[in-house]
Amino acid sequence: MRALKQFIRFGWEQALSCLFPVVIFASLAITQIIPLPFLPRYDWLLIICILMQWFMLRSGLETKDELKVITLFHIIGLCLELFKVHMGSWAYPEEGYTKVFGVPLYSGFMYASVASYLCQAWRRLDIQLMQWPSSYIVAPLALAIYLNFFTHHFWVDIRWGLSILVVIIFWKSYVVYKIDKSRYRMPIVFSFILIGFFIWIAENIATYFGAWEYPNQANTWSLVHLGKISSWLLLVIVSFLIVATLKRVKEKDPSTLEANVNRYYGS
């Protein structure tokens, strides 16, 4: 019974961490079923995302530091969207006043919601990194993964080589997380796979509700190709590595270090 309670508690904390993505998916569904007046759908989605972001910060569900991380992901995501839409990888077929080169600005919030989940889960589960590789390895790896999303259109796609490299580098790494007063551990590589798989499921939901469409979905919706799991897996890895690096930098701050010591050993 205790194991079941802990599992339910873990699921609840995960659900709370997914609040921003849930609002985005709900908005996609509602705006497709119930057309909103005055503005195109994409513009309403942008307004909803901005209001949700304001609420998250105002209510204390997100901190100002987390907002900085989320904003960074918003920019990274928009850059990727602009390039991918230009290359014809996917499209946003509906009209909108807030579209830039065919990309609606709300799309950046979909990437930001991944960062929001990571930051929320990190704080709620009190995640600690163990046997984490050096930043001199992590930073170039994250950069190489991100750049491959662009360069594979003109050069060799090295995603599988990068995936193998990730397994080798993080084979011994794991996270320690807290549920209630108990601590558990999970291999980093396994957590990457889990998050990537669930984001692939979320991608199927998003395309079903018309968030965007792939070329094979132009006439009718179909399941997103399983090969996209590898793309999302690598994107999750980039997201996780950026958040992890920023968290480690923050932990080295003297005030943060003192707060962590007081948290574990008492003031």
HELIX and SHEET records of a PDB file:
HELIX    1   1 ARG A    2  SER A   17  1                                  16    
HELIX    2   2 LEU A   19  ILE A   33  1                                  15    
HELIX    3   3 ARG A   41  ARG A   58  1                                  18    
HELIX    4   4 LYS A   64  MET A   87  1                                  24    
HELIX    5   5 SER A  107  ARG A  124  1                                  18    
HELIX    6   6 SER A  135  THR A  151  1                                  17    
HELIX    7   7 ARG A  159  ILE A  169  1                                  11    
HELIX    8   8 ILE A  188  TYR A  208  1                                  21    
HELIX    9   9 PRO A  215  GLN A  217  5                                   3    
HELIX   10  10 LYS A  228  GLU A  251  1                                  24    
HELIX   11  11 PRO A  254  TYR A  265  1                                  12    
SHEET    1   A 2 LYS A  99  VAL A 100  0                                        
SHEET    2   A 2 VAL A 103  PRO A 104 -1                                        
SHEET    1   B 3 GLN A 128  MET A 130  0                                        
SHEET    2   B 3 TYR A 174  ILE A 179 -1                                        
SHEET    3   B 3 SER A 182  PRO A 187 -1                                        
END                                                                             
